Amino acid sequence: RSKMSHGRGALIVLEGVDKAGKTTQCKKLVNALIESGRPAEIMRFPDRTTQIGQLINAYLEKKSNLEDHVVHLLFSANRWELEPLMRKKLEQGISLVVDRYAFSGVAFTSAKPGFSLEWCMKPDVGLPKPDLVLFLQLHPLDAAQRGQYGSERYESSDFQKVVLQRFEQLMKDKSLNWQVINAAKSIEDLHAEIKSHSETAITVAEFQPIGKLWK
Ligand code: TMP
């Protein structure tokens, strides 16, 4: 590989409420990393291509109803089924840029009545720990300005406000490298900031073991 690097890749997660620009930024980041000689691949959760992912997809598209605990565990199972692949890529020196992870899992389910943050975190304990979690911060009013929400489950501004509060609770965990970024700026400015944080994280992670999330 270039840059004389022989260590593992970094696990970089992008989180944020809907319309913050996560998917656009994930693609731009992977392209920029590859261009600068750092092996990188994109991933996203939920990964709707697996069997579990198809159950999740039908639920999100409101083609099926699932009990709330069940769907929470399916989202987590969807991450665990990809865990061996993630670990393998990281060990091969490939950095992973991931569009949503366990933080979305906890924020969305715990925004439903009767779900504690603690219960929601349990199934994801021990997953590969991100070396960097970029939180794309966007005020609900700015999000609303970016157009209508779609018709999938969870796409309403009232629900998203509670989700944002749950994310803010998760960000208090200082054992994780959270970087909160104001997403109300141009795509290019946002990209530059994300790229700079990511390059630092890749350098720091290189010769460290892969950590375990929430453990
Ligand atoms: P997407 O639009 O990024 O594909 O995400 C699909 C929806 O699933 C989004 O509303 C967030 C939600 N979600 C959960 O409820 N739990 C999870 O674990 C993940 C990854 C996403």
Residues whose N, C-alpha, C, O or C-beta is under 5 A from the ligand:
A	BS01	TMP	F45 P46 F75 R100 Y101 S104 G105 F108 R153 Y154
